[in-house]
Amino acid sequence: MTIQYKFSENVIVNDIMDYVNKTYESHYAQTKNYQATEIIIDQGHGTGFCMGNILKYAQRYGKKEGRNKDDLLKVIHYAIIQLSQDHYESLDEPELKSATSKKYGGEINLETNKFKSVILDDLLKK
């Protein structure tokens, strides 16, 4: 049985994947060992960061550059990141919040909820 999508969901989902893939191919992602979002999540501020960006881009839609498709794609991407933290975390790394922790061999300090200074040390070396 073939599904007849009424709102072009199949095309839109493909556009979302193309957008997300481009964020991993951007010059920001290629020049660093980590993304800023990973550090923010490891510091315990991921939910506020993601929800704040969802609100920012949702409110900006239609105002800056008109009905900018990228604003809606950013809303969806930040929602996916938040979903990954709240509902899919155990799929990849059940003990750590993000790939940054694994890359740097750091641990989450449960008392202060802060990522150990391995990332900071790495930044200071550059």
HELIX and SHEET records of a PDB file:
HELIX    1   1 GLU A    9  GLU A   25  1                                  17    
HELIX    2   2 HIS A   27  GLN A   30  1                                   4    
HELIX    3   3 ALA A   36  ASP A   42  1                                   7    
HELIX    4   4 GLY A   46  ARG A   60  1                                  15    
HELIX    5   5 LYS A   69  ASP A   86  1                                  18    
HELIX    6   6 GLU A   89  ASP A   92  1                                   4    
HELIX    7   7 ALA A   99  TYR A  104  1                                   6    
HELIX    8   8 VAL A  118  LYS A  125  1                                   8    
SHEET    1   A 2 ILE A 108  ASN A 109  0                                        
SHEET    2   A 2 LYS A 114  PHE A 115 -1                                        
END                                                                             
